[in-house]
Amino acid sequence: MANALKHRNQLAVIASRPAARQTSFSDRIAAIAELGAGTVAAERCAIAFLASGAGADEVVCAPHGDSRWDAVVNAVLVALDNRLGDAVAGSGLKRARRTPGPIESIERVALNAREIDAIARVEKIDGRQIAASAFTDGVSAVRIAMVARADRARGELEASLELMARAVFGEMDLAAARASHEFWRTHGAESGRQAADAKRELVQELAATNRLDEAVAAARGAPPNQRFSRFGELVASGAGFDQWVVAVADGGELTVAASSSGHKEFNLGEAGSALGESFRRRIVIARWRDRDAAIIDRAKQFAEDRIFGGSYVCIPFEAGAIALASRDGRASAATAAAIVERLAPFAASWVMEREASRRSLLARQLALRVFAAIDEERARIARDLHDDQAQLIAAAKIALDGKREAARAIFKQIEEELRRKTRELRPVTIGDASLDEAIEREFARLHRAGITAKLVHLVRDGAAKKISRPVQQLCFQVVRETLSNVIRHARAKSVQITIDSTDTAARVSVTDDGCGIGAGIKGEGTGLAGVRERLELMGGSLTVESRAGRTTVVAEIPESA
């Protein structure tokens, strides 16, 4: 009994709350107490339970306003709490399982008759009886104490206590379900808003990505002579600007490659241009006249301040910089920078490609000049041999004429050999003739070897007239060396020569019906190998396709300018 009474002062609430302070859940528990007390005509009924969020048990009492038995029920509730704690420690009752069991599985802990009699004597209960029990469902505990008339059946009182306990647990489960529903309803609404925001952001990101992908595709498909114009248009239109200037570091100097106005006369000197300074310092320079006009008035002035009527921004990239201007101020520098970042590798490759093309053109021009000088020197040597040595031999033949027949024969042979070598040393040239005429002159050699020849010259909108003389010279050299191989090795009966010319290149093919190039023949021969080297130095190519009955030599010759 001492154990049952030693914690009487631990009960947090010993009387019913005023109606104004009771929660709706407490009101429902109080209604259960009223109903239970009325059923057995109890003079006082108290229910102790743990309210949601409370730190201590809450107690409701019935009938409402009758407090003369509060000391009794308070002592009983404290004793029940101690008894419940002892039962958990001693018999292994689980007061705090993770998941509550069904209402049908609640466990009961009751005070014995001796404990109740001791409380009754202490509180001077006379002519009344006390009914009390504690119940647990594994998560929560409910304690109920009742003061009833002595003539009420004990079993009836205990059954009433259990019914009230089950009703309280039912209310607890209902309150938990309502709280869970409210939590998930609120959480779901917030999650829905977050999902909608995330979806909206994702749609915006996808749209931005699609715009960048479209810009990349458009940049890739731009013709070479429109690439930088397309670059400026894509950046400006994608970011809301209406004027633009693209400058690239071409040949070590920053020059304007394209502009929205079509003009390229911009001063990109070190001191006067925001575009030039942006590229040199690798910084973004922005002037927003509708946002920081006072700052602009005090800032360093650039040529772009006069060129552009409104706000502008200069964005650098690896191969240059772009200036973008807007009259209404709605443009986005961040969007422009994102587009420039995606297109910058293409601009760098375009600059490198243009530089490589320029160097290739220079190499071809130098090659033409070198070979022209070689041919000129060979022609000079041939003239010298003809003018000097041939004339000396002719004079010697005249001096010996009529005296020594054998000597004359020898000198004649020397003269013929010298003339043959002179012809071989003389460079292969078309002279003043056209390409077709020079090729047709070579047909005489074919006819003497019993080979028929045909020349086909394809003309595309007059492009043949644009073949430069150096390229015509190479075409003739390819044809002449190939025909020499045909005469010496092919054992052919016919040859067809086809010339196909465009504005940028000439294509020459020579096809014969001979035996083909076999293992015993040394490929192209020295003359054709030299032509191949000359073509490759100029950026052209020479290919040979050969089989028995058909051999085709094809030369691709680019124009040097």
Phi, psi and omega per residue, in radians:
M1 nan -0.633 3.114
A2 -1.060 -0.668 3.106
N3 -1.126 -0.624 -3.106
A4 -1.224 -0.471 -3.036
L5 -1.844 -0.127 -2.984
K6 -1.240 -0.316 3.141
H7 -1.982 0.615 -3.080
R8 -1.076 -0.516 -3.092
N9 -1.481 0.146 -3.133
Q10 -1.469 -0.274 -3.085
L11 -1.250 2.179 -3.026
A12 -1.259 -0.685 -3.074
V13 -2.213 2.235 -3.082
I14 -2.047 0.061 3.121
A15 -2.576 2.816 -3.133
S16 -1.178 2.561 3.099
R17 -1.296 2.685 2.958
P18 -1.040 2.650 -3.069
A19 -1.014 -0.581 -3.101
A20 -1.202 -0.393 -3.072
R21 -1.727 -0.231 -3.086
Q22 -1.290 2.437 3.041
T23 -1.392 2.944 3.109
S24 -1.091 -0.635 3.097
F25 -1.152 -0.757 3.106
S26 -1.098 -0.639 3.095
D27 -1.062 -0.705 -3.133
R28 -1.194 -0.646 3.096
I29 -1.180 -0.686 3.099
A30 -1.097 -0.638 3.097
A31 -1.129 -0.627 3.093
I32 -1.128 -0.746 3.111
A33 -1.090 -0.749 3.102
E34 -1.040 -0.782 -3.113
L35 -1.149 -0.750 3.134
G36 -1.117 -0.744 3.134
A37 -1.131 -0.716 3.135
G38 -1.172 -0.561 -3.105
T39 -1.125 -0.717 -3.083
V40 -1.882 0.205 3.136
A41 0.979 0.753 3.141
A42 -1.311 2.575 3.138
E43 -1.487 -0.376 3.052
R44 -2.781 2.346 3.099
C45 -2.349 2.230 -3.128
A46 -2.167 2.340 3.104
I47 -2.112 2.152 3.093
A48 -1.844 2.302 -3.110
F49 -2.631 2.811 3.126
L50 -1.631 1.930 3.134
A51 -1.296 2.646 -3.107
S52 -1.066 2.183 3.101
G53 1.444 -0.079 -3.123
A54 -1.485 2.692 3.123
G55 -1.583 -0.299 -3.132
A56 -2.398 2.887 3.138
D57 -1.122 2.592 3.040
E58 -1.896 2.547 -3.073
V59 -2.166 2.331 2.989
V60 -2.091 2.542 -3.072
C61 -2.250 2.663 3.060
A62 -2.498 2.659 -0.071
P63 -1.150 2.722 -3.073
H64 -1.176 2.292 3.066
G65 1.570 -0.255 3.139
D66 -1.602 1.891 -3.039
S67 -2.021 0.222 -3.069
R68 -1.227 -0.384 3.138
W69 -1.819 0.257 -3.079
D70 -1.128 -0.645 3.121
A71 -1.080 -0.638 -3.132
V72 -1.175 -0.922 -3.070
V73 -1.164 -0.547 3.095
N74 -1.109 -0.779 3.118
A75 -1.108 -0.680 -3.126
V76 -1.182 -0.742 -3.140
L77 -1.102 -0.672 3.104
V78 -1.149 -0.736 3.113
A79 -1.101 -0.657 3.104
L80 -1.140 -0.670 3.128
D81 -1.107 -0.760 3.092
N82 -1.139 -0.706 -3.127
R83 -1.129 -0.690 3.126
L84 -1.147 -0.702 3.094
G85 -1.098 -0.735 3.107
D86 -1.110 -0.657 -3.120
A87 -1.181 -0.683 3.114
V88 -1.113 -0.777 -3.129
A89 -1.235 -0.626 -3.026
G90 -1.569 -0.713 -3.054
S91 -1.874 0.001 3.052
G92 1.417 0.403 3.049
L93 -1.092 2.437 -3.121
K94 -1.740 1.846 -3.122
R95 -1.590 -0.124 -3.028
A96 -2.500 1.014 3.010
R97 -1.255 2.770 3.139
R98 -1.170 -0.668 -3.097
T99 -2.111 2.189 -3.123
P100 -1.187 2.607 3.090
G101 -1.471 3.062 3.102
P102 -1.180 2.797 -3.115
I103 -1.035 -0.593 -3.112
E104 -1.123 -0.296 -3.050
S105 -1.785 0.338 3.133
I106 -1.204 2.601 3.134
E107 -1.898 2.629 -3.033
R108 -2.080 2.414 3.037
V109 -2.230 2.188 -3.058
A110 -2.175 2.729 3.010
L111 -1.404 2.510 3.101
N112 -1.420 2.984 -3.058
A113 -1.061 -0.626 -3.118
R114 -1.171 -0.713 3.124
E115 -1.137 -0.710 3.138
I116 -1.157 -0.752 3.141
D117 -1.078 -0.671 -3.138
A118 -1.111 -0.749 3.107
I119 -1.120 -0.717 -3.136
A120 -1.078 -0.712 3.127
R121 -1.163 -0.750 -3.119
V122 -1.100 -0.732 -3.087
E123 -1.596 0.096 3.061
K124 1.010 0.918 3.045
I125 -1.453 2.149 -3.107
D126 -2.297 2.128 3.122
G127 1.360 0.273 3.108
R128 -2.290 2.870 3.049
Q129 -2.247 2.691 -3.131
I130 -1.926 2.249 3.013
A131 -2.051 2.237 -3.073
A132 -2.656 2.473 3.078
S133 -2.711 2.677 3.011
A134 -1.988 2.488 -3.098
F135 -2.260 2.543 3.082
T136 -2.423 2.486 3.071
D137 -1.880 0.229 -3.138
G138 1.744 -0.304 3.110
V139 -2.138 -0.866 -3.090
S140 -2.030 2.827 3.092
A141 -2.244 2.487 3.095
V142 -2.204 2.268 3.091
R143 -2.026 2.328 -3.107
I144 -2.262 2.266 3.078
A145 -2.196 2.431 -3.052
M146 -2.441 2.383 3.005
V147 -1.884 2.022 -3.070
A148 -2.221 2.942 3.085
R149 -1.146 2.679 -3.069
A150 -1.214 -0.347 -3.079
D151 -1.501 -0.021 3.119
R152 -1.370 2.458 -3.112
A153 -1.173 2.414 -3.107
R154 -1.096 -0.738 -3.137
G155 -1.101 -0.631 3.119
E156 -1.126 -0.704 -3.133
L157 -1.159 -0.770 -3.124
E158 -1.143 -0.675 3.084
A159 -1.107 -0.668 3.114
S160 -1.132 -0.693 3.105
L161 -1.075 -0.758 -3.118
E162 -1.164 -0.683 3.117
L163 -1.093 -0.758 3.118
M164 -1.106 -0.692 3.129
A165 -1.093 -0.754 3.132
R166 -1.120 -0.657 3.110
A167 -1.138 -0.682 3.114
V168 -1.128 -0.789 3.110
F169 -1.064 -0.647 3.086
G170 -1.083 -0.721 3.091
E171 -1.136 -0.647 3.102
M172 -1.092 -0.783 3.125
D173 -1.117 -0.706 3.130
L174 -1.121 -0.733 3.118
A175 -1.116 -0.697 3.111
A176 -1.119 -0.705 3.127
A177 -1.126 -0.720 3.116
R178 -1.124 -0.729 3.115
A179 -1.104 -0.718 3.112
S180 -1.118 -0.737 3.123
H181 -1.084 -0.765 -3.132
E182 -1.135 -0.690 3.116
F183 -1.068 -0.862 -3.080
W184 -1.238 -0.529 3.073
R185 -1.146 -0.808 3.115
T186 -1.162 -0.786 -3.139
H187 -1.112 -0.680 3.130
G188 -1.140 -0.696 3.109
A189 -1.115 -0.763 3.123
E190 -1.136 -0.732 3.105
S191 -1.100 -0.654 3.106
G192 -1.105 -0.718 3.095
R193 -1.133 -0.737 3.112
Q194 -1.119 -0.702 3.119
A195 -1.117 -0.702 3.119
A196 -1.122 -0.731 3.102
D197 -1.109 -0.757 3.138
A198 -1.115 -0.690 3.121
K199 -1.132 -0.713 3.132
R200 -1.116 -0.749 3.104
E201 -1.122 -0.691 3.130
L202 -1.120 -0.721 3.113
V203 -1.082 -0.739 3.122
Q204 -1.115 -0.736 3.122
E205 -1.123 -0.730 3.119
L206 -1.115 -0.703 3.119
A207 -1.107 -0.741 3.106
A208 -1.113 -0.728 3.117
T209 -1.100 -0.732 3.128
N210 -1.106 -0.694 3.116
R211 -1.107 -0.711 3.113
L212 -1.145 -0.727 3.119
D213 -1.102 -0.709 3.112
E214 -1.123 -0.683 3.115
A215 -1.118 -0.715 3.112
V216 -1.092 -0.781 -3.141
A217 -1.091 -0.710 3.128
A218 -1.157 -0.675 3.130
A219 -1.149 -0.695 -3.138
R220 -1.121 -0.617 -3.073
G221 -1.535 0.032 -3.107
A222 -1.250 2.399 3.058
P223 -1.092 2.682 -3.087
P224 -0.962 -0.662 -3.085
N225 -1.411 -0.036 -3.133
Q226 -2.142 0.161 -3.009
R227 -1.088 -0.876 -3.072
F228 -1.286 -0.490 3.008
S229 -1.134 -0.737 3.115
R230 -1.150 -0.653 3.088
F231 -0.993 -0.905 -3.137
G232 -1.103 -0.716 -3.140
E233 -1.109 -0.728 -3.101
L234 -1.150 -0.773 -3.141
V235 -1.160 -0.804 -3.080
A236 -1.142 -0.857 -3.110
S237 -1.171 -0.605 -3.132
G238 -1.250 -0.416 -3.080
A239 -1.980 0.072 3.054
G240 1.518 0.348 3.087
F241 -1.679 2.733 -3.109
D242 -2.073 -0.097 3.061
Q243 -2.358 2.601 -3.117
W244 -2.744 2.687 3.040
V245 -2.436 2.220 3.109
V246 -1.906 2.175 3.083
A247 -2.085 2.465 -3.136
V248 -2.258 2.640 3.088
A249 -1.466 1.555 -3.062
D250 -1.880 2.048 -3.130
G251 1.210 0.509 3.105
G252 1.481 -0.012 -3.116
E253 -2.273 2.396 3.129
L254 -1.327 2.069 -3.127
T255 -2.284 2.685 3.119
V256 -1.321 2.141 3.132
A257 -1.628 -0.560 -3.137
A258 -2.896 2.751 3.084
S259 -2.627 2.769 -3.130
S260 -1.170 -0.464 3.134
S261 -1.503 -0.228 -3.096
G262 1.556 -0.178 -3.139
H263 -1.497 2.537 3.104
K264 -2.149 0.147 -3.106
E265 -1.570 1.342 3.092
F266 -2.083 2.433 3.116
N267 -1.502 1.909 -3.135
L268 -1.822 0.563 -3.131
G269 -1.114 2.973 -3.024
E270 -1.097 -0.583 -2.994
A271 -1.759 -0.452 -2.909
G272 -1.824 0.020 -3.016
S273 -2.224 2.220 3.033
A274 -1.170 -0.608 3.119
L275 -1.100 -0.804 3.120
G276 -1.139 -0.723 3.140
E277 -1.181 -0.642 3.094
S278 -1.048 -0.737 -3.141
F279 -1.233 -0.759 -3.084
R280 -1.173 -0.700 -3.093
R281 -1.638 -0.107 -3.138
R282 0.989 0.858 3.123
I283 -2.296 2.747 3.036
V284 -1.544 2.225 3.097
I285 -1.982 2.095 -3.080
A286 -2.187 2.467 3.051
R287 -2.278 1.826 3.134
W288 -1.857 1.734 -3.029
R289 -1.185 -0.427 3.133
D290 -1.525 -0.010 -3.085
R291 -2.087 -0.708 -3.062
D292 -2.369 0.938 -3.097
A293 -1.061 -0.689 -3.121
A294 -1.123 -0.676 3.133
I295 -1.168 -0.694 -3.129
I296 -1.087 -0.671 -3.130
D297 -1.077 -0.555 -3.115
R298 -1.625 -0.193 -3.044
A299 -1.432 2.957 3.090
K300 -1.105 2.381 -3.097
Q301 -1.630 2.417 3.123
F302 -2.073 2.908 3.088
A303 -1.099 -0.561 -3.136
E304 -1.128 -0.424 3.082
D305 -1.097 -0.508 3.099
R306 -1.583 -0.559 -3.078
I307 -1.249 -0.778 -3.087
F308 -1.674 2.325 -3.111
G309 -1.334 -0.420 -3.101
G310 -2.103 -2.557 3.127
S311 -1.310 2.687 3.101
Y312 -2.639 2.831 3.108
V313 -2.492 2.457 3.092
C314 -1.985 2.178 -3.071
I315 -2.109 2.133 3.135
P316 -1.467 2.716 2.960
F317 -2.492 3.113 -2.951
E318 -0.988 -0.747 -3.026
A319 -1.753 0.053 -3.108
G320 2.978 -2.562 -3.141
A321 -2.722 2.762 3.122
I322 -2.258 2.364 3.045
A323 -1.829 2.287 -3.097
L324 -2.198 2.322 -3.093
A325 -2.198 2.597 3.129
S326 -2.441 2.404 -3.130
R327 -1.536 -0.448 -3.061
D328 -1.815 -0.088 3.066
G329 1.311 0.165 -3.132
R330 -1.591 0.023 -3.100
A331 -1.284 2.757 -3.102
S332 -2.036 1.992 3.097
A333 -1.179 -0.606 3.139
A334 -1.121 -0.755 3.102
T335 -1.115 -0.732 3.115
A336 -1.061 -0.743 -3.138
A337 -1.109 -0.659 3.123
A338 -1.140 -0.718 3.131
I339 -1.184 -0.729 3.122
V340 -1.066 -0.714 -3.136
E341 -1.062 -0.688 3.134
R342 -1.261 -0.589 -3.068
L343 -1.611 -0.213 -3.078
A344 -0.993 -0.735 3.115
P345 -1.051 -0.599 3.115
F346 -1.176 -0.754 3.123
A347 -1.071 -0.707 3.118
A348 -1.101 -0.736 3.133
S349 -1.171 -0.589 3.109
W350 -1.146 -0.738 3.128
V351 -1.114 -0.755 3.125
M352 -1.122 -0.703 3.137
E353 -1.140 -0.694 3.134
R354 -1.178 -0.685 3.103
E355 -1.138 -0.731 3.112
A356 -1.116 -0.700 3.112
S357 -1.116 -0.693 3.129
R358 -1.124 -0.742 3.134
R359 -1.195 -0.643 3.102
S360 -1.121 -0.705 3.095
L361 -1.094 -0.740 3.121
L362 -1.095 -0.729 3.132
A363 -1.105 -0.708 3.135
R364 -1.144 -0.718 3.124
Q365 -1.125 -0.708 3.095
L366 -1.142 -0.684 3.128
A367 -1.095 -0.730 3.116
L368 -1.070 -0.736 -3.130
R369 -1.161 -0.679 3.129
V370 -1.125 -0.846 -3.119
F371 -1.187 -0.580 3.057
A372 -1.099 -0.708 3.108
A373 -1.141 -0.680 3.112
I374 -1.106 -0.804 -3.138
D375 -1.098 -0.675 3.125
E376 -1.125 -0.699 3.129
E377 -1.155 -0.709 3.102
R378 -1.089 -0.690 3.109
A379 -1.120 -0.691 3.118
R380 -1.106 -0.726 3.117
I381 -1.094 -0.723 3.127
A382 -1.087 -0.699 3.124
R383 -1.137 -0.705 3.139
D384 -1.099 -0.768 3.124
L385 -1.070 -0.718 -3.109
H386 -1.215 -0.780 -3.037
D387 -1.286 -0.599 -3.031
D388 -1.730 -1.151 -3.027
Q389 -1.148 -0.758 -3.108
A390 -1.116 -0.666 3.134
Q391 -1.178 -0.643 3.104
L392 -1.116 -0.768 3.128
I393 -1.142 -0.687 3.115
A394 -1.095 -0.674 3.109
A395 -1.161 -0.713 3.108
A396 -1.094 -0.671 3.120
K397 -1.126 -0.682 3.121
I398 -1.140 -0.716 -3.115
A399 -1.097 -0.580 -3.102
L400 -1.639 -0.036 -3.057
D401 -1.091 2.269 3.089
G402 1.524 -0.103 -3.095
K403 -1.969 -0.771 -3.092
R404 -2.282 1.736 -3.089
E405 -1.110 -0.704 -3.126
A406 -1.103 -0.723 3.132
A407 -1.105 -0.707 3.114
R408 -1.065 -0.707 -3.136
A409 -1.111 -0.728 3.134
I410 -1.127 -0.790 -3.141
F411 -1.103 -0.595 3.104
K412 -1.135 -0.726 3.108
Q413 -1.113 -0.724 3.102
I414 -1.068 -0.741 -3.128
E415 -1.082 -0.789 3.132
E416 -1.103 -0.717 3.127
E417 -1.130 -0.720 3.126
L418 -1.112 -0.722 3.099
R419 -1.130 -0.654 3.127
R420 -1.117 -0.776 3.116
K421 -1.129 -0.626 3.090
T422 -1.084 -0.737 3.113
R423 -1.105 -0.690 3.129
E424 -1.174 -0.619 -3.138
L425 -1.278 -0.497 -3.127
R426 -1.110 2.296 -3.118
P427 -1.112 2.573 3.093
V428 -1.259 2.051 -3.064
T429 -2.527 2.633 3.105
I430 -1.534 -0.167 3.113
G431 1.099 -2.321 3.138
D432 -1.589 -0.052 -3.081
A433 -1.360 2.862 3.018
S434 -1.354 2.943 -3.138
L435 -1.085 -0.766 -3.133
D436 -1.099 -0.726 -3.121
E437 -1.138 -0.724 3.141
A438 -1.111 -0.701 3.135
I439 -1.171 -0.748 -3.112
E440 -1.139 -0.461 3.054
R441 -1.126 -0.513 3.139
E442 -1.286 -0.235 -3.134
F443 -1.127 -0.430 3.134
A444 -1.067 -0.725 3.094
R445 -1.056 -0.699 -3.141
L446 -1.170 -0.730 -3.121
H447 -1.102 -0.691 3.111
R448 -1.114 -0.471 3.108
A449 -1.575 0.075 3.115
G450 1.381 0.456 -3.110
I451 -2.003 2.253 3.055
T452 -1.470 2.626 -3.068
A453 -2.335 2.618 3.116
K454 -2.472 2.361 3.124
L455 -1.982 2.213 3.085
V456 -2.114 2.066 3.128
H457 -2.018 1.912 -3.134
L458 -1.472 2.272 -3.119
V459 -2.023 2.200 -3.135
R460 -1.990 1.754 3.106
D461 0.938 0.702 3.090
G462 1.327 0.239 -3.088
A463 -1.127 -0.450 -3.103
A464 -1.068 -0.519 -3.137
K465 -1.193 -0.293 -3.084
K466 -1.616 0.021 3.120
I467 -1.209 2.169 -3.119
S468 -1.251 2.766 -3.130
R469 -1.075 -0.700 3.082
P470 -1.053 -0.677 3.130
V471 -1.221 -0.678 3.062
Q472 -1.054 -0.693 3.113
Q473 -1.061 -0.755 3.117
L474 -1.153 -0.704 3.099
C475 -1.010 -0.780 -3.132
F476 -1.139 -0.698 3.121
Q477 -1.110 -0.702 3.088
V478 -1.058 -0.829 -3.108
V479 -1.097 -0.802 -3.058
R480 -1.118 -0.811 -3.128
E481 -1.162 -0.645 3.119
T482 -1.168 -0.726 3.116
L483 -1.124 -0.612 3.084
S484 -1.076 -0.731 3.094
N485 -1.116 -0.695 3.137
V486 -1.084 -0.783 -3.111
I487 -1.109 -0.749 -3.036
R488 -1.341 -0.610 -2.920
H489 -2.182 -0.480 -2.865
A490 -1.350 -0.476 -3.002
R491 0.930 0.762 -3.100
A492 -1.575 2.821 3.088
K493 -1.898 -0.370 3.136
S494 -2.601 2.684 3.122
V495 -2.409 2.437 3.025
Q496 -2.151 2.289 3.119
I497 -1.960 2.199 -3.115
T498 -2.143 2.265 3.075
I499 -2.050 2.145 -3.135
D500 -2.156 2.018 -3.028
S501 -2.092 2.548 3.052
T502 -2.248 -3.028 -3.130
D503 -1.237 -0.356 -3.022
T504 -1.998 -0.266 -3.068
A505 -2.781 2.881 3.037
A506 -2.166 2.526 -3.126
R507 -2.212 2.146 -3.120
V508 -2.077 2.277 3.078
S509 -2.286 2.427 3.118
V510 -2.168 2.102 -3.084
T511 -2.136 2.271 3.070
D512 -2.193 2.843 -3.113
D513 -1.840 0.580 -3.080
G514 -1.461 -2.808 -3.023
C515 -1.385 -0.146 -3.122
G516 1.528 3.024 -3.132
I517 -1.600 1.888 -3.118
G518 -1.641 3.138 -3.100
A519 -1.152 -0.464 -3.104
G520 -1.447 -0.088 -3.117
I521 -1.809 2.389 -3.047
K522 -1.420 1.145 2.989
G523 0.934 -2.220 -2.992
E524 -1.471 -0.329 -3.043
G525 1.515 2.865 -3.059
T526 -1.138 -0.706 -3.103
G527 -1.119 -0.824 -3.123
L528 -1.204 -0.585 3.079
A529 -1.111 -0.679 3.089
G530 -1.125 -0.693 3.091
V531 -1.104 -0.706 3.119
R532 -1.031 -0.806 -3.139
E533 -1.059 -0.723 3.127
R534 -1.126 -0.724 3.126
L535 -1.116 -0.806 -3.117
E536 -1.121 -0.608 3.088
L537 -1.126 -0.528 3.129
M538 -1.584 0.090 -3.125
G539 1.541 0.165 3.114
G540 -1.680 -2.910 -3.117
S541 -2.678 2.767 3.091
L542 -2.380 2.154 3.134
T543 -2.174 2.575 3.136
V544 -2.222 2.197 3.049
E545 -2.079 2.138 -3.010
S546 -2.429 2.399 2.960
R547 -2.669 2.967 -3.138
A548 -1.068 2.171 3.127
G549 1.637 -0.138 -3.129
R550 -2.843 2.178 3.023
T551 -2.323 2.295 -3.116
T552 -2.233 2.212 3.036
V553 -1.911 2.178 -3.084
V554 -2.131 2.245 3.098
A555 -2.068 2.243 3.042
E556 -1.839 2.119 -3.024
I557 -2.193 1.913 3.123
P558 -1.324 2.661 3.041
E559 -1.242 2.524 -3.089
S560 -1.391 -0.213 -3.119
A561 -2.400 nan nan
